[in-house]
Amino acid sequence: MKLTLDTEAQTLTVTGDGRSETLPLYSKAAFEALSRQWVRVGWNQKYQYTFSWMGRPVIQLPEDMLRMQEVIYRLQPDIIIETGVAHGGSLVFYASLCKAMDRGRVVGVDIEIRPHNRQAIQSHALAGLITLIEGSSTAPTVVQQVRGLIKPGETALLILDSNHSYAHVAAELEAYAGMVTPGSYIVATDGIMLDLADVPRGHPEWTTDNPTCAARDFAAAHPEFVIEPPAWPFCESELKLNVTHWPGAWLKRIG
């Protein structure tokens, strides 16, 4: 794809797939085309590695965090389970929302929780709302340990942010789907990989080896789940699509 930006003429020309289209620069379509390329360049520049939440690095696109906040506030989950811990910033973010709502707690699972990250998380002011489990997220013993933390009748939200290969995400979906309550979600994050295969830090195999493809195939085989991005609770814009690292991520349980 080729983008030609003309600020004087106020146009954006998009060329690719054997066709060319000139868009008004200040239009919805131009915003979407520019946003896609902004996400691609930003990912390659590690833009998402420049943020923290309450003292802990949080490797997320800020818009994804804000959209997640909207869902958590509406859903009011009793337990938020995240596979993938890293520095713990996301866990602290979710815990801060639980604290503000006076409802919920957070479980973080990772195959390796580095000692300095564990110490920082466990000494954080919100540590009382966070449980850490070290081990492969797909190991039967770990899955059973997580399941044991969910009390009968509780609403559970699941966020998959560990190994982003198709095979691993597919295995996580099969292992944890039964824990997610109707009306809640599994969020298979970082499917943006499918659109990053040709950027300098990308890999060609990402066009099919990514969380979005795993989520799509899981939904096709499990009719109790649908891929359904949550509606924005507030919108005074003609825009409809998230600027996101998580395309096709939101698996809603409907049955």
C-alpha positions as CSV (number, residue, x, y, z in Angstrom):
1,M,0.0,0.0,0.0
2,K,1.2,3.5,-0.8
3,L,-0.1,6.6,1.0
4,T,0.3,10.0,-0.6
5,L,-0.5,12.9,1.7
6,D,-1.1,16.4,0.3
7,T,-1.8,18.8,3.1
8,E,-2.2,21.7,0.7
9,A,-4.9,19.9,-1.4
10,Q,-6.2,18.3,1.8
11,T,-6.2,14.8,0.2
12,L,-4.9,11.3,1.0
13,T,-4.3,9.0,-2.0
14,V,-4.3,5.3,-1.1
15,T,-2.8,3.1,-3.8
16,G,-2.6,-0.7,-3.7
17,D,-4.2,-3.9,-4.9
18,G,-4.4,-2.6,-8.4
19,R,-6.5,0.5,-7.5
20,S,-6.0,4.0,-6.3
21,E,-8.4,6.2,-4.3
22,T,-8.1,9.8,-3.3
23,L,-9.8,10.6,0.0
24,P,-10.6,13.9,1.7
25,L,-7.8,14.3,4.2
26,Y,-10.1,15.2,7.1
27,S,-12.5,12.2,6.5
28,K,-13.3,9.0,8.4
29,A,-11.7,6.9,5.6
30,A,-8.5,8.9,5.7
31,F,-8.3,8.7,9.5
32,E,-8.6,4.9,9.3
33,A,-5.9,4.6,6.6
34,L,-3.5,6.9,8.5
35,S,-4.3,5.2,11.8
36,R,-3.4,1.8,10.4
37,Q,0.0,3.1,9.3
38,W,0.5,5.0,12.5
39,V,0.0,1.8,14.5
40,R,2.4,-0.1,12.2
41,V,5.2,2.5,12.5
42,G,4.5,3.0,16.2
43,W,4.8,-0.7,16.9
44,N,8.0,-0.9,15.0
45,Q,9.4,2.0,17.1
46,K,8.2,0.3,20.3
47,Y,5.9,3.1,21.1
48,Q,4.0,0.8,23.5
49,Y,7.2,0.5,25.5
50,T,7.0,4.1,26.7
51,F,4.2,3.9,29.3
52,S,3.7,3.0,32.9
53,W,0.8,2.7,35.3
54,M,1.2,3.6,39.0
55,G,4.9,3.0,38.8
56,R,5.0,-0.2,36.7
57,P,5.8,-0.5,33.0
58,V,2.7,-1.3,31.0
59,I,3.4,-2.5,27.5
60,Q,0.1,-1.7,25.9
61,L,-1.4,0.8,23.5
62,P,-3.1,3.5,25.6
63,E,-6.3,3.2,23.6
64,D,-6.5,-0.5,24.3
65,M,-6.2,0.2,28.0
66,L,-8.9,2.8,27.9
67,R,-11.3,0.5,26.0
68,M,-10.6,-2.3,28.5
69,Q,-11.4,0.1,31.3
70,E,-14.8,0.8,29.7
71,V,-15.5,-2.9,29.6
72,I,-14.4,-3.6,33.1
73,Y,-16.5,-0.8,34.5
74,R,-19.6,-2.0,32.7
75,L,-19.0,-5.7,33.4
76,Q,-17.9,-5.3,37.0
77,P,-16.1,-8.7,37.0
78,D,-15.3,-10.5,40.3
79,I,-12.0,-11.8,38.9
80,I,-9.8,-10.7,36.0
81,I,-7.4,-13.4,34.8
82,E,-4.4,-12.3,32.7
83,T,-1.9,-14.7,31.1
84,G,1.4,-12.9,30.7
85,V,2.8,-10.8,33.5
86,A,6.0,-9.1,32.2
87,H,6.6,-6.0,34.5
88,G,3.2,-6.3,36.0
89,G,1.8,-2.9,34.7
90,S,-1.3,-4.4,33.3
91,L,-2.1,-6.3,36.5
92,V,-1.6,-3.1,38.5
93,F,-3.9,-1.2,36.0
94,Y,-6.7,-3.8,36.4
95,A,-6.2,-3.9,40.2
96,S,-6.5,-0.1,40.4
97,L,-9.8,-0.3,38.6
98,C,-11.0,-3.0,41.0
99,K,-9.9,-0.8,43.9
100,A,-11.8,2.2,42.5
101,M,-14.9,0.1,41.9
102,D,-14.6,-1.7,45.3
103,R,-15.1,-4.9,43.4
104,G,-12.9,-7.6,41.9
105,R,-9.4,-9.0,42.1
106,V,-6.7,-9.9,39.6
107,V,-4.8,-13.1,38.8
108,G,-1.6,-13.0,36.7
109,V,0.0,-16.2,35.2
110,D,3.4,-16.4,33.5
111,I,5.8,-19.1,32.7
112,E,8.6,-17.0,34.3
113,I,8.0,-14.1,36.7
114,R,11.4,-12.5,37.1
115,P,12.4,-11.9,40.7
116,H,12.7,-8.1,40.4
117,N,9.3,-7.9,38.8
118,R,7.7,-10.2,41.4
119,Q,9.2,-8.1,44.2
120,A,7.9,-4.9,42.7
121,I,4.4,-6.3,42.2
122,Q,4.2,-7.9,45.6
123,S,5.4,-4.7,47.3
124,H,3.0,-2.5,45.3
125,A,0.2,-0.6,47.2
126,L,-2.3,-2.8,45.2
127,A,-0.6,-6.1,45.9
128,G,-3.5,-7.3,48.0
129,L,-5.7,-7.5,45.0
130,I,-3.2,-9.4,42.8
131,T,-2.4,-13.2,42.9
132,L,0.7,-14.4,40.9
133,I,1.0,-17.9,39.5
134,E,4.2,-19.0,37.9
135,G,4.1,-21.7,35.3
136,S,3.0,-22.3,31.7
137,S,-0.5,-21.0,31.2
138,T,-1.5,-24.1,29.4
139,A,-0.1,-26.6,31.9
140,P,-3.0,-28.6,33.4
141,T,-1.8,-27.9,37.0
142,V,-1.7,-24.2,36.3
143,V,-5.1,-24.2,34.6
144,Q,-6.6,-26.1,37.6
145,Q,-5.0,-23.7,40.0
146,V,-6.6,-20.7,38.2
147,R,-10.0,-22.5,38.1
148,G,-9.8,-23.0,41.8
149,L,-9.6,-19.3,42.4
150,I,-13.0,-18.6,40.8
151,K,-15.8,-18.9,43.3
152,P,-19.3,-20.2,42.3
153,G,-21.4,-17.6,40.6
154,E,-18.5,-15.1,40.0
155,T,-18.1,-13.2,36.8
156,A,-14.7,-13.9,35.2
157,L,-12.9,-11.9,32.5
158,L,-9.9,-13.5,30.7
159,I,-7.1,-11.6,29.0
160,L,-4.6,-13.7,26.9
161,D,-1.2,-11.8,26.7
162,S,1.5,-14.4,27.0
163,N,2.9,-16.3,24.0
164,H,1.2,-14.9,20.9
165,S,1.7,-17.9,18.6
166,Y,-1.4,-19.4,17.0
167,A,-0.8,-22.7,18.7
168,H,-0.4,-21.3,22.2
169,V,-3.3,-19.0,22.0
170,A,-5.5,-21.8,20.6
171,A,-4.4,-24.0,23.5
172,E,-5.2,-21.2,26.0
173,L,-8.6,-20.7,24.6
174,E,-9.5,-24.4,24.9
175,A,-8.1,-24.5,28.5
176,Y,-9.7,-21.4,29.9
177,A,-12.9,-20.8,27.9
178,G,-15.1,-22.7,30.4
179,M,-14.1,-20.3,33.1
180,V,-15.6,-17.3,31.3
181,T,-19.1,-16.4,32.3
182,P,-21.9,-15.6,29.8
183,G,-21.8,-11.9,28.9
184,S,-18.1,-11.7,29.6
185,Y,-15.1,-11.9,27.3
186,I,-11.9,-13.6,26.4
187,V,-9.5,-11.0,25.0
188,A,-6.9,-12.5,22.7
189,T,-4.5,-9.6,22.6
190,D,-1.9,-8.5,20.1
191,G,-3.4,-9.8,16.9
192,I,-2.0,-6.8,15.2
193,M,0.9,-9.2,14.3
194,L,-1.1,-10.2,11.3
195,D,-0.6,-6.6,9.9
196,L,3.0,-6.4,10.9
197,A,4.6,-9.2,8.8
198,D,6.2,-6.7,6.4
199,V,7.5,-4.1,8.9
200,P,11.2,-4.2,9.8
201,R,10.7,-6.0,13.2
202,G,8.0,-8.3,11.8
203,H,8.1,-11.9,10.5
204,P,6.4,-13.2,7.3
205,E,4.7,-16.1,9.2
206,W,2.7,-13.7,11.3
207,T,0.1,-13.3,8.5
208,T,-1.3,-16.6,9.8
209,D,0.6,-17.3,13.1
210,N,-1.2,-14.8,15.4
211,P,-3.8,-14.5,18.1
212,T,-6.5,-13.0,15.8
213,C,-6.5,-16.1,13.6
214,A,-6.6,-18.4,16.7
215,A,-9.6,-16.4,18.0
216,R,-11.4,-16.5,14.7
217,D,-11.0,-20.3,14.4
218,F,-12.0,-20.8,18.0
219,A,-15.2,-18.9,17.6
220,A,-16.0,-20.9,14.4
221,A,-15.7,-24.1,16.4
222,H,-17.5,-22.9,19.6
223,P,-20.9,-21.3,18.9
224,E,-21.1,-20.2,22.5
225,F,-18.6,-17.5,21.6
226,V,-18.7,-14.7,19.0
227,I,-16.1,-12.2,18.0
228,E,-17.8,-9.0,19.0
229,P,-15.9,-5.8,19.9
230,P,-17.6,-4.0,22.8
231,A,-19.6,-1.0,21.8
232,W,-18.3,2.4,22.9
233,P,-20.4,3.7,25.8
234,F,-19.8,7.3,24.6
235,C,-19.3,8.5,21.0
236,E,-20.0,11.8,19.4
237,S,-18.0,10.9,16.3
238,E,-18.6,9.1,13.0
239,L,-15.7,6.8,13.8
240,K,-16.5,3.2,14.6
241,L,-13.3,1.3,14.8
242,N,-10.7,1.1,17.6
243,V,-7.1,2.2,16.9
244,T,-5.7,-1.0,18.4
245,H,-3.1,-3.7,18.8
246,W,-6.0,-6.1,19.4
247,P,-8.0,-6.6,16.1
248,G,-10.5,-9.4,16.3
249,A,-9.5,-10.0,20.0
250,W,-12.9,-9.7,21.8
251,L,-14.5,-13.1,22.1
252,K,-17.9,-12.6,23.9
253,R,-19.5,-15.6,25.6
254,I,-23.2,-15.7,24.6
255,G,-24.2,-19.1,25.8
